Every structure is written in C-alpha cells, then in structure tokens.
Amino acid sequence: MEKHLKVSAIKDGTVIDHIPTKALFKVIKILKLEECSQMVTFGNNLDSKAMGTKAIIKIANRFFADEEVNKIALVAPHAKLNTIRDYEVIEKRVVETPSEIRGIVKCFNPSCITNAENIPTRFDVLSDKPIAMKCFYCEKITNENEMAIF
C-alpha cells in the first residue's frame, strides 16, 4: 500500500512549478522568500514525467510582478507560475528571460567596478539557453556556470 503526504492547498497566492531540482534554493533566494511572513511550502526531488524530478514552491497571499517573475528564468527557464484565487488557478504563466538583469547577479570579473564600489550590477542577456550575459560596465561575458546570485 502506497502512502502519500499531501500539502494543503492555498486559498490565494502563487504556485511555482517545474523548477529544476538544483535550482530550488536559487529561486527562493531570488524571490527573497526567506523574508516572507506568509506560509511558504516547497518540495524538492518530486517525480516529474517531463523532467524526471522537479521542485515546487507554494506561497500564500503573495503575487509577483512580471519583472520579478522573469528573474526566475535565470535559474529555472521552464518554470510555470500558477496564480491561485479562492483555491482555483486563475492564471498560468511561463517565465521569460528578461533582456536586462539588474542587481541580482554578481559580475565574475574581480576587476569590475561593481566588485570594488557600491554600484548595482547590470547585464545585457545575450542568450537564454544557456544563459549568457554581458556586463554593462566591464563587458565580460558571464555564463550560467559562472553566475553567482546575490
């Protein structure tokens, strides 16, 4: 006999699904969910027919603007967002990589001005699969293997 644990549904909020398992904690960091005062539930290494394994995050009473959601694409380019109202999914969105990234990724060039002074980082996204970004200040290319998120 199989036993399953169930996570309670949320009345209002957001469910982020289809997160690669290795990206779960990066998404939590990008969205600053460790500072969230609402219920946050996450699962990792869950079975997925499409991905093998996946992660999921449920956040009660929190909704995300497009700009904030698009940051998720840096680490989870195929994630899906479900907006929940009164226990029903009212909107489904796929994250999209923005053309510019500001203030969430560190430039890997130790000589970059953003690593020496209090200047927010700024990157132009050159490619989203795989991620490649060019620093606005030093023009070095950062790829997803070198990417460090603040």
N, C-alpha and C positions, 0 to 999 in steps of 0.2 A: 504494500500500500504506500503510495507516494504522499508525502506531506509537503504542503506549500505554505510559506509565510506570506501574508498579504499586507501591503502597506495601504493605509486608509486613503481614500480619495480626498482630494482637496476641493473645497467649495468654490473658492475663487483663487486664481493665481496662474502660475506658468509651469508647464512640464517641458523640460529639455530632454529629448530622446535621441537615440542613435549617436551618442557620444562615444568615440573610440575609448576603450578602457584605459589606455595610457594617458589620455587627455583629461580625465575626470577632474583631477585636482587643479589642473591648469585653468579649466573653465571656472571652478569655484573661486580661484584667485582673481581671474579677470573680472568676474562679476562682484567681487568682494563679499561673497556670501558668508564668510566667517564673521562679518559685521552685521549680518541680517538679524533683526529681532523677531522675525516671523519663523514659522515652522519650515525647516529645510530638511528634506529627506533625499538621500541618494543611495543608489545601488551600483555596484561595480561588478564586472565579470559576469553579467547576466547573459543567458543564452540568447542568441540572435540568429535567425535564419540567414539574413543578408550579410551580417558582419562576423559571424562566429560567436564573438562576445561583444558586449556593449555596456555602456553606463547610462544612467538616467538620473535626473535631478528634478525634484518637485519642490516648488517654492510657493508657499501660501501667501496670498494677498500682495503679491509683487508682480509687476508687469514691466516689461523692458521696452525702451525706445529703440527704433531701428538701428541707430548708431551704436548703441550698447550691444545689441544682439549681433551685429555684424563683426564685432571684435572676436566673438566665439569662433568665427571661421578661421582665425589664425591657427587654432589648435584642433578644431573639430569641424572641418569643412563640409561635412554631410549631416550635421546635426539638424534636428527638426524641433521647432517650438510649437507647443500647443497652448493656446490661451484658454483658460477654464473660467467659466462664469456659471454659478449655480449648478456645479457638478457636471456641466456639459462643455464639450470642446466647441468653442465658437469661432476659432481661427487656427489655421495651421500655416506655419511659415518654415521655409528652408533658409538657413543662414547664408549670407553672401559676403564674400571678402570685400572689404572697402578698398577704394583706390589709394587711400592715405591712412596711415596709422600714426597716432599722436599719443605720446606719453605712457604707453604700456609695455613697449619692448625696448630693451637696453641695446645700444649700439655695441657690437662686439669689438670694435676698434678702440684699443685703450688710449689712443691719441685723440680721439674725437672730443670736441669741445663739450659735448653733453656728458662725458665722463669726468671732466675736470671742473666744470662750472654748473651752476643750478639752472640749466636750460632743459626744457622738456624735449624729449626725443621726437623726431618727425621722420617718417619713412614714406616713400612712394612705393606702392606694391607693383612689382614687375610681373609676377606670376603668382597664381593662387594654387596651382597643383604641379609641383610642390611650391610652397611659399618661398618667394624670393623678394627681398625689399632693399631699396637703395636709400641710404641715409641722406637726408636733405643737406646736412652740414659737411660731412667728410666724403660722401659719395661712395662709401664702401658698401658692398652687397652683403646682406645677411640672409642666409637661407634657414630653413626650419631646423636644421641640425645645430646651428649656432645661436638660434633665437633664445634669448633669456627674457622672461616676462617679469616685470617689477612686481 
